[in-house]
Amino acid sequence: MKKAIIFDLDGTLLDTIYDIHQAVNVGLKSFGYPTVSVDHVRQSIGSGAMQMIKRCAPKASENHVKSIHDTYQTYYDANHKDLTVIYDGILNLIQRLKSSYQLGIISNKYHHLVQSLSEYYFNDKFDIVLGMTSERPIKPAPDMLLYVCNFMNVSKEEIIYIGDSEPDIIVAKTLNVNHIAVSYGYRTKEQLLQLNPMHLVNDVKALEKVLLSIL
């Protein structure tokens, strides 16, 4: 019996790409690097902000990467809700699930931003939200998912995990957790199929259908 559903944030619950893209280009321009497209940023998301900056400025030195990152982060901290939207159908799905299941978010985004976005877009609908901190490694390491399971007092056999990128599918498969990959986020269906996820859906309506078949 499933007792909890845990979601990734960016590309799964929220479409954050345009705020992130804007902030990345502010950072790049500040240090004389060429700006990048939305698609480039979309493919660079998933492994934390520093790794994203490295992918967007591959010729930058380590010092410049840090400087670009810091400029990006300052801008994004102040503007992370300007263009971000909830994916169509997600809010209704969360409201439907909330009455019967514990709900959580784990994200490789910095923890203060995960908290801010969750509070702003979802109010108090999630029992726990967890982002990147110095206390534990990020996905695909299993620590974040295991921490949330422990907080919820559920076993990994009692959860479903939902995400849109490589770290999400890898951590779920590493722990043998029932999981669903979504291709409406920041990876294509073809990219996700290469990871051989347990379930793969193309939109929120299909996500709800698969979820209800598992629960």
PyMOL commands that set and color helices and strands:
alter all, ss='L'
color gray80, all
select helices_A, chain A and resi 17-30+38-44+49-56+62-79+90-98+111-122+143-152+156-158+166-174+189-193+204-214
alter helices_A, ss='H'
color red, helices_A
select strands_A, chain A and resi 4-7+14-15+85-86+102-110+128-132+159-163+178-182+200-201
alter strands_A, ss='S'
color yellow, strands_A
deselect
rebuild
show_as cartoon
